[in-house]
Amino acid sequence: MNVKLKSLTMAATVAVAAFSVAGVAHARDQISIVGSSTVFPYTQAVSEQFANETGSPAPVVESTGTGGGMKIFCGGIGAEHADITGASRAMKASEYEDCQANGVKSITEVLIGFDGLSMAVSRDGEALDLSKAQLFQALAAKVEVDGEIVDNPYKKWSEIDSSLPDTEITVFGPPPTSGTRDAWVELVMEEGCEEFAAIEALDKDGKKEVCQRMRTDGPFVEAGENDNLIVQRLESDPNAYGIFGYSFLYENQDKLQAVKIEGVAPNEETIADSSYKVSRPLFFYVKNAHRGVIPGLNEFVAEYVSEDSMGDGGYLSERGLIPLSAEKREAVREAATKGTDMAAPK
């Protein structure tokens, strides 16, 4: 191959490689966002604000669940892959490794605030006060009865404690792909099972199996990733309870009332001061290879972390988000707008 032809070939190769990234911008002009159903209403609010202020098309926001969103987000670089994913828990090491393996090398993690995991019932139902141990007994696949670990026999709340209603246990909750499910298992089920000596006596793997597995025999019903459907089901059945992020309870206070956990109801004050013991951080993750390529992506991120959005009294707090401290918000804002790479999760 002569020098001229070799140069032309190299130039063409570079051009094709450049188009494979720059071509993303030509393939679509809307930001693509997936992820947590809990983070979804916050992202939707920012999307509307972004579109109103810039005149740009509003991002396409899909509620896929945290786990499902991570899988889509980590699928690769390019127009067919999402730019941002919302998460109601931090990215797992296995998900980060999946991203790296698929060429998603540079990711910015953005902590937006805090949320309480809520259990609620309709205004026509009975608002309970439950311990984590009682919730474990209601929802686990296996429980301790008379010192033995057995398949969960409890069908009514009163069978767990005679002071509870003599009604069937019906709880709608998130599927395994949901970050809300992960957080509920960690913050409620695993802590609740610690109250039972026979379970505590198991080895690490045995204890994990018992404490983390939700029952599948009817009382606990996986309701998908659309938390609005759970709200509708609670409205139609006053004896049913639902598990979802605090924002959905906050937005439906005219229809729902909170269940107290360990004597404390979720609200802005109890989540912020940690007296409500079932709260978790919320995140979104940005694919930095798409910055400067997908129109408006940098501007959208800047809007999301703005003081008007996630600050005290910002429009996200009006939807139930518990803001970070001013100092933490500033650190998050700087990392988000600069595209600082996250560290690999441990």
C-alpha positions as CSV (number, residue, x, y, z in Angstrom):
1,M,0.0,0.0,0.0
2,N,1.5,3.4,-1.0
3,V,1.8,6.2,1.6
4,K,-1.1,8.2,0.1
5,L,-3.5,5.3,0.1
6,K,-2.4,4.3,3.6
7,S,-3.1,7.9,4.8
8,L,-6.5,7.9,3.2
9,T,-7.4,4.6,4.8
10,M,-6.3,5.8,8.2
11,A,-8.3,8.9,7.8
12,A,-11.4,7.0,6.8
13,T,-11.0,4.7,9.9
14,V,-10.7,7.7,12.2
15,A,-13.8,9.3,10.5
16,V,-15.8,6.1,11.0
17,A,-14.7,5.9,14.6
18,A,-15.6,9.5,15.2
19,F,-19.0,9.1,13.6
20,S,-19.8,6.1,15.8
21,V,-19.8,8.5,18.8
22,A,-20.7,11.8,17.2
23,G,-23.4,10.1,15.2
24,V,-25.3,9.6,18.4
25,A,-26.4,13.3,18.1
26,H,-27.8,12.7,14.6
27,A,-29.6,9.6,15.7
28,R,-31.8,11.3,18.3
29,D,-32.3,14.8,19.7
30,Q,-33.9,13.7,23.0
31,I,-32.1,12.6,26.1
32,S,-32.9,9.0,27.1
33,I,-33.4,8.2,30.8
34,V,-34.3,4.9,32.5
35,G,-34.3,3.6,36.0
36,S,-35.9,3.7,39.4
37,S,-39.7,4.1,39.7
38,T,-38.9,6.1,42.9
39,V,-36.6,8.5,41.2
40,F,-39.0,8.7,38.1
41,P,-41.3,11.5,39.4
42,Y,-38.3,13.7,40.3
43,T,-36.6,13.1,36.9
44,Q,-39.9,13.8,35.2
45,A,-40.3,17.1,37.1
46,V,-36.7,18.2,36.0
47,S,-37.5,17.1,32.5
48,E,-40.5,19.4,32.3
49,Q,-38.6,22.3,33.8
50,F,-35.7,21.7,31.4
51,A,-38.0,21.7,28.4
52,N,-39.9,24.8,29.6
53,E,-36.7,26.8,30.2
54,T,-34.7,25.8,27.1
55,G,-37.3,25.1,24.5
56,S,-35.6,21.7,23.9
57,P,-37.5,18.5,23.6
58,A,-38.3,17.0,27.0
59,P,-36.2,13.9,27.8
60,V,-37.8,10.5,27.3
61,V,-38.1,9.1,30.9
62,E,-38.9,5.4,31.4
63,S,-39.6,3.7,34.7
64,T,-37.7,0.4,34.4
65,G,-36.7,-0.2,38.0
66,T,-33.2,0.3,39.4
67,G,-31.9,-3.1,38.4
68,G,-33.5,-2.9,34.9
69,G,-32.2,0.6,34.4
70,M,-28.6,-0.4,35.3
71,K,-28.8,-3.2,32.8
72,I,-30.0,-0.9,30.0
73,F,-27.6,1.9,31.0
74,C,-24.6,-0.4,31.1
75,G,-25.4,-1.9,27.7
76,G,-23.0,0.3,25.8
77,I,-22.2,3.6,24.2
78,G,-24.3,5.0,21.3
79,A,-27.7,6.1,20.3
80,E,-29.4,2.9,21.2
81,H,-28.2,3.2,24.8
82,A,-29.6,5.4,27.6
83,D,-27.7,8.5,28.7
84,I,-28.9,8.5,32.4
85,T,-30.3,6.0,34.8
86,G,-32.1,6.8,38.1
87,A,-31.4,4.5,41.1
88,S,-33.0,4.1,44.6
89,R,-29.7,2.5,45.8
90,A,-26.1,2.9,44.9
91,M,-24.7,1.1,41.8
92,K,-23.5,-2.4,42.7
93,A,-19.9,-3.6,42.0
94,S,-21.3,-6.2,39.5
95,E,-23.2,-3.5,37.6
96,Y,-20.1,-1.2,37.4
97,E,-18.1,-4.2,36.1
98,D,-20.9,-4.8,33.5
99,C,-20.6,-1.1,32.4
100,Q,-16.8,-1.3,32.1
101,A,-17.0,-4.5,30.1
102,N,-19.4,-2.9,27.6
103,G,-17.3,0.2,27.1
104,V,-19.2,2.5,29.5
105,K,-15.9,3.5,31.2
106,S,-16.7,7.0,32.5
107,I,-19.7,7.4,34.8
108,T,-20.7,10.2,37.2
109,E,-22.7,9.3,40.2
110,V,-25.1,12.0,41.5
111,L,-26.6,11.8,44.9
112,I,-29.8,13.9,44.7
113,G,-31.3,13.5,48.2
114,F,-33.0,11.1,50.5
115,D,-36.3,9.2,50.5
116,G,-38.2,7.1,53.1
117,L,-39.5,3.7,52.2
118,S,-43.2,3.9,53.0
119,M,-45.9,1.5,53.8
120,A,-49.3,2.9,53.4
121,V,-53.0,2.1,53.4
122,S,-56.0,3.9,52.0
123,R,-57.8,6.6,54.1
124,D,-60.6,4.1,54.6
125,G,-58.2,1.4,56.0
126,E,-56.5,1.0,59.4
127,A,-53.2,2.7,59.9
128,L,-51.0,0.2,61.8
129,D,-47.9,0.7,63.9
130,L,-45.6,-2.3,63.1
131,S,-42.2,-3.4,64.3
132,K,-39.6,-4.6,61.8
133,A,-40.0,-8.0,63.4
134,Q,-43.7,-8.1,62.7
135,L,-43.2,-7.0,59.1
136,F,-40.6,-9.8,58.7
137,Q,-43.2,-12.2,60.0
138,A,-45.8,-10.9,57.6
139,L,-43.7,-10.9,54.5
140,A,-40.9,-13.5,54.7
141,A,-41.1,-16.9,53.0
142,K,-39.8,-18.6,56.1
143,V,-40.2,-17.5,59.7
144,E,-39.5,-18.8,63.2
145,V,-42.4,-20.5,65.0
146,D,-41.9,-22.1,68.5
147,G,-38.1,-22.1,67.9
148,E,-38.4,-23.8,64.5
149,I,-37.9,-22.2,61.0
150,V,-40.9,-23.1,58.9
151,D,-42.8,-22.0,55.8
152,N,-44.7,-18.8,56.7
153,P,-48.0,-19.9,58.2
154,Y,-49.4,-16.4,58.9
155,K,-52.4,-15.5,56.8
156,K,-53.9,-12.8,59.1
157,W,-52.3,-9.9,60.9
158,S,-53.9,-11.1,64.2
159,E,-52.0,-14.4,63.9
160,I,-48.7,-12.4,64.3
161,D,-50.0,-10.4,67.2
162,S,-53.5,-10.5,68.7
163,S,-53.5,-6.7,68.9
164,L,-53.4,-6.4,65.1
165,P,-56.5,-6.5,62.9
166,D,-58.2,-9.8,62.3
167,T,-57.9,-9.3,58.5
168,E,-55.9,-11.1,55.8
169,I,-52.4,-9.9,55.1
170,T,-52.3,-8.3,51.7
171,V,-49.3,-6.2,50.8
172,F,-48.4,-5.0,47.4
173,G,-44.8,-4.3,46.8
174,P,-41.9,-4.0,44.3
175,P,-40.4,-6.8,42.2
176,P,-36.8,-8.1,42.6
177,T,-35.5,-5.7,39.9
178,S,-36.5,-2.7,42.0
179,G,-34.1,-0.7,44.2
180,T,-37.1,-0.2,46.6
181,R,-37.2,-4.0,47.0
182,D,-33.5,-4.1,47.7
183,A,-33.7,-1.4,50.3
184,W,-36.8,-2.9,51.9
185,V,-35.0,-6.2,52.3
186,E,-31.9,-4.5,53.8
187,L,-33.6,-2.0,56.1
188,V,-36.7,-4.0,57.2
189,M,-36.5,-7.7,56.5
190,E,-32.8,-8.2,57.5
191,E,-33.2,-6.1,60.6
192,G,-36.5,-7.7,61.6
193,C,-35.2,-11.2,61.4
194,E,-32.5,-10.4,63.9
195,E,-35.2,-10.7,66.6
196,F,-35.5,-14.4,66.2
197,A,-32.9,-16.7,67.9
198,A,-33.3,-19.7,65.6
199,I,-32.6,-17.5,62.6
200,E,-29.7,-15.8,64.2
201,A,-28.2,-19.2,65.0
202,L,-27.9,-20.1,61.3
203,D,-24.7,-19.8,59.3
204,K,-24.2,-16.7,57.1
205,D,-25.6,-18.3,54.0
206,G,-28.6,-19.8,55.8
207,K,-29.4,-16.6,57.5
208,K,-29.2,-14.6,54.3
209,E,-31.5,-17.1,52.6
210,V,-34.2,-16.8,55.3
211,C,-33.9,-13.1,56.0
212,Q,-33.9,-11.9,52.3
213,R,-36.5,-14.1,50.7
214,M,-40.0,-12.6,50.4
215,R,-43.0,-15.0,50.5
216,T,-44.7,-16.1,47.2
217,D,-47.8,-17.8,48.6
218,G,-50.2,-14.9,48.2
219,P,-50.0,-12.3,51.1
220,F,-47.2,-10.4,49.4
221,V,-48.0,-9.4,45.8
222,E,-45.3,-8.2,43.4
223,A,-47.0,-5.2,41.7
224,G,-44.4,-4.3,39.0
225,E,-42.5,-1.1,38.6
226,N,-45.4,1.3,38.4
227,D,-46.1,2.5,41.9
228,N,-49.2,4.4,40.7
229,L,-50.8,1.0,40.2
230,I,-50.2,0.2,43.9
231,V,-51.9,3.4,44.9
232,Q,-54.9,2.5,42.7
233,R,-55.1,-1.0,44.3
234,L,-55.0,0.5,47.8
235,E,-57.9,2.8,46.9
236,S,-60.0,-0.1,45.9
237,D,-59.2,-2.4,48.9
238,P,-59.1,-0.7,52.4
239,N,-57.5,-3.9,53.9
240,A,-54.5,-3.8,51.5
241,Y,-51.2,-2.2,52.2
242,G,-48.5,-1.0,49.8
243,I,-44.8,-0.5,49.8
244,F,-43.2,2.4,47.8
245,G,-41.1,5.5,48.1
246,Y,-42.2,8.4,50.3
247,S,-42.8,10.6,47.3
248,F,-45.8,8.5,46.2
249,L,-47.3,8.7,49.7
250,Y,-46.6,12.5,49.7
251,E,-48.3,13.0,46.4
252,N,-51.3,10.9,47.4
253,Q,-51.9,12.1,51.0
254,D,-55.5,12.8,50.1
255,K,-56.0,9.1,49.4
256,L,-53.4,7.3,51.6
257,Q,-52.2,7.3,55.2
258,A,-48.8,6.0,56.4
259,V,-48.1,3.0,58.5
260,K,-45.8,3.7,61.4
261,I,-42.7,1.6,61.7
262,E,-41.3,1.3,65.2
263,G,-43.6,4.0,66.3
264,V,-42.6,6.6,63.7
265,A,-44.4,7.7,60.6
266,P,-42.5,8.9,57.5
267,N,-42.5,12.6,56.8
268,E,-40.0,15.3,55.8
269,E,-38.8,15.8,59.4
270,T,-38.5,12.2,60.5
271,I,-36.6,11.2,57.3
272,A,-34.3,14.2,57.5
273,D,-33.4,13.7,61.2
274,S,-33.1,9.9,60.8
275,S,-35.7,9.2,63.4
276,Y,-37.7,7.2,60.8
277,K,-35.4,4.2,60.4
278,V,-36.4,3.1,56.9
279,S,-34.8,5.7,54.6
280,R,-32.3,5.5,51.8
281,P,-30.3,7.8,49.4
282,L,-31.4,8.4,45.8
283,F,-29.1,8.7,42.8
284,F,-28.8,9.2,39.1
285,Y,-25.9,8.1,36.9
286,V,-24.6,9.9,33.8
287,K,-22.8,8.3,30.9
288,N,-20.0,10.9,30.3
289,A,-19.2,9.7,26.7
290,H,-22.6,11.1,25.7
291,R,-21.9,14.6,27.1
292,G,-21.3,17.1,24.3
293,V,-22.9,14.6,21.9
294,I,-26.5,14.2,23.0
295,P,-28.0,17.7,22.7
296,G,-28.8,19.3,26.0
297,L,-27.4,16.6,28.2
298,N,-25.0,18.8,30.1
299,E,-27.7,21.5,30.5
300,F,-30.2,18.9,31.8
301,V,-27.7,17.6,34.4
302,A,-27.0,21.2,35.5
303,E,-30.8,21.8,35.9
304,Y,-31.2,18.6,38.0
305,V,-28.5,19.6,40.5
306,S,-29.5,23.3,40.6
307,E,-30.5,25.0,43.8
308,D,-34.0,25.6,42.3
309,S,-34.3,21.9,41.8
310,M,-32.7,20.0,44.7
311,G,-32.1,22.8,47.2
312,D,-34.1,23.6,50.3
313,G,-37.6,24.6,49.1
314,G,-36.7,23.5,45.6
315,Y,-39.4,22.1,43.3
316,L,-38.2,18.5,44.1
317,S,-38.7,19.0,47.8
318,E,-42.2,20.0,47.0
319,R,-42.6,16.5,45.6
320,G,-41.2,14.8,48.7
321,L,-37.5,14.7,48.2
322,I,-35.5,15.2,51.4
323,P,-32.6,17.6,50.4
324,L,-29.0,17.2,51.2
325,S,-27.1,19.7,53.3
326,A,-26.0,22.8,51.6
327,E,-22.3,21.8,51.8
328,K,-23.1,18.3,50.3
329,R,-25.3,19.8,47.6
330,E,-22.4,22.0,46.5
331,A,-20.0,19.1,46.3
332,V,-22.5,17.0,44.3
333,R,-23.2,19.9,42.0
334,E,-19.5,20.4,41.2
335,A,-18.9,16.7,40.4
336,A,-22.1,16.4,38.3
337,T,-21.4,19.4,36.2
338,K,-17.7,18.6,35.7
339,G,-18.4,15.0,34.9
340,T,-16.2,13.6,37.6
341,D,-15.7,9.9,37.3
342,M,-17.1,7.8,40.1
343,A,-14.9,5.4,42.0
344,A,-15.5,1.7,41.5
345,P,-18.0,0.4,44.1
346,K,-16.5,-2.0,46.7
